[in-house]
Amino acid sequence: MKEYQYFADNRWHTPNSGTYFDSENPANGEVWARIPDCDTEDVNRAVAAAKVAFYDGPWGKMMPAERGRLMRRIGDVISKYADHLGEIETRDNGKLPKNITPSLKPEAWQVDSFHYYAGMCDKFEGSLIPTEVPDMHNYLKWEPFGVCGLILPWNSPLGTLIWKLAPCLAAGNTVVMKPSEHSSCSTLELMNVLLEADLPPGVLNVVTGFGQSTGEPLLDHPDVRMVSFTGGTTGGRVAASIAARKIKPIVMELGGKSPQIVLQDADLELAVNGIAAGIFPATGQSCISGSRLLVHESVIAEFTERLVEVVKKAKVGEPLDPSTQIGPIANQPHYENVLNRIATAEEEGHNILLDGRSACRDKGYYIGPTIFSNVPNDSVLAQEEVFGPVVSTENWEDEKEVIRTANNTIYGLAAGIWSRDVGRAMRMADQIEAGTVYINNYFNASTQSPVGGFKQSGYGRENGFEGMRCFMQTKSVWLSTDPKQTDPFPA
């Protein structure tokens, strides 16, 4: 049994309450680790360490190029321990190692995030504004916020952490992270690994616990000047309301109910395989899962038949088994929620073509691919995020109609379009209300490409230049080149 402590000021600490909570391995339901149940006092300690590091420590005085060299070292250290970190995350949330570890290897995109932003540390330049005020220079600067709070989800804690951490540090901020209570271990293990990178004390801090007792004090802390949050839309509303108490900016990447439009001229083999790969290997536990399949009526029968044939062959099993293609749901509460969603959809009369409940077993939280057909867009199943291996199909005839259907949701995170007519697909992409639109592919990501949502899928962006701008604020400076005394009360 592994018992963790929380991390502040480059040291490990016992929680103020002296209490811990259990982490279950979703592959078998067994408790394998104990996590600190942090409270306000622990949050205060972590924030204080981050504040000292920013204002009084070497980090706040560090030149951008030096900060860039340190960030490259962070990337190198992570890649050195890629297998270890991947194993911890698999044990903590059931994600397949082949979906985690390769991204942490040298030159892979998550490690490359630190190398990419390391190069950006000294690339954000100010500007001189051509004003009409005589004898004045007005110039702009980009500056860090100071202490930033990073709130992480349970489905991809390491990947999400890196998306946030690399640009946040590159901008010159210090950090207090709060991972989900369902998957805290890989974040804590990462801190242990990064001690090897020789970061100044207080730059990185991690508090663990629950939303009300740990997350809220972090969000509400007056010395936390900016927040980046990834999670469900319901949690995002709560986080935004807490941040609003102190009028602090918050970047939010939230839920989705992403449509995938299959046109009558689509390469059906490409579409079926691409759609299946974009949903089921991650057990549907991704914000951008394209689970709402809008298929032209002329090809929906063939498409659906092919989809069922492809996904029913996928092996659901323990994530450490190399032959496994779909692992477990990440935690018991969500497992029960997904089962309830499937049962409710069945009770509402939706036709189930493939029932993933056959994969359930006595130990572990397993659900296989589940496919519902002919599900109208105004139904609960088509409108609410399941966040599991569940898809629904609906046919369409008119292009304007399918655009309206695709956009008829509170979400706007991602969308997919499958067609051989690239010009038509591009015109449709312009009309889709989503932060990311994929054409003849799905689920791709790059450090250089911004990610974020429209509507209730969030605001702000991660990755790319936009991702770093979100962790910086603009300062306007007016410099008098010919100071003169003036009459404060002219006639």
Secondary structure, DSSP 4 states (H G I P E B T S, - for coil): -EE--EEETTEEE--TT--EEEEEETTTTEEEEEEE---HHHHHHHHHHHHHHHHTSHHHH--HHHHHHHHHHHHHHHHHTHHHHHHHHHHHH---GGGTGGGGSTTSHHHHHHHHHHHHTTT---EEE--SSTTEEEEEEEEE-SEEEEE--SSSHHHHHHHHHHHHHHTT-EEEEE--TTS-HHHHHHHHHHGGGTPPTTSEEE--S-IIIIIHHHHH-TTEEEEEEES-HHHHHHHHHHHHHTT--EEEE-----EEEE-TTS-HHHHHHHHHHTTTTTTT-STT---EEEEETTTHHHHHHHHHHHHTTSPB--TTSTT-SB---SSHHHHHHHHHHHHHHHHTTPEEEE-GGGG--SSS-----EEEES--TTSHHHHS---SSEEEEEEE--HHHHHHHHH-SS--SEEEEE-S-HHHHHHHHHH--SSEEEES--S---TTS-B--SGGGEES-BSHHHHHHTTEEEEEEEEESS-----SS--
